[in-house]
Amino acid sequence: QQQVKQSPQSLIVQKGGISIINCAYENTAFDYFPWYQQFPGKGPALLIAIRPDVSEKKEGRFTISFNKSAKQFSLHIMDSQPGDSATYFCAASGGSYIPTFGRGTSLIVHP
Amino acid sequence: ETGVTQSPTHLIKTRGQQVTLRCSSQSGHNTVSWYQQALGQGPQFIFQYYREEENGRGNFPPRFSGLQFPNYSSELNVNALELDDSALYLCASSLMGRGNTEAFFGQGTRLTVV
């Protein structure tokens, strides 16, 4: 059973464009929603995270939008750059912080 | 860099063998979690250790076992290796006790079973 569904599987955008990745979760006990960025040969690195008491969180070019009633959240990357090319994972956790990961989105930003 | 180190970085084993992977957690962290990441997939939770005790386990068979040491470093042991065990194994450390914090991942160990 996949508790966190992530889409799209892959995404290609032009430099300067907006990248949008969506996730949906099922478990209403989840209360922490991080996004991770992973480059080839590296472990995932925390990018930005949100808790359900806010609907949006912005850090630089990265924004999380959160819809608690729909059990959905998304990552927006503004002014996408070739250096943003990586695999992005959404995750969700509750209680003892054991995140459940989505399957990942491979982002390619063309120069 | 996160301060979480894993060894070895790459490993090739034969089906049926046993393997031990190691993880040094970030300074000040007391919790270690292990994940298996198959090619093109998200990390799958194997188990978590908190203060040397198993604190949660994912859907993995008993031939996957672990240890956490007093210095909070950890080992993942896999017995009777199968071809499907080929994956990137990730260790993440965090601090539990005074509000959960995010987990910091190591670079992983790439295990190939032939």
Interface residues (C-beta under 8 A of the other chain):
Chain A: Q6 Y32 P34 Y36 G41 K42 G43 P44 A45 L46 A49 F89 A91 S93 S96 Y97 I98 P99 T100 F101 G102 R103 G104
Chain B: T2 V4 T31 S33 G40 Q41 G42 P43 Q44 F45 Q48 N55 G56 L90 A92 S94 M96 N100 T101 E102 A103 F104 F105 G106 Q107 G108
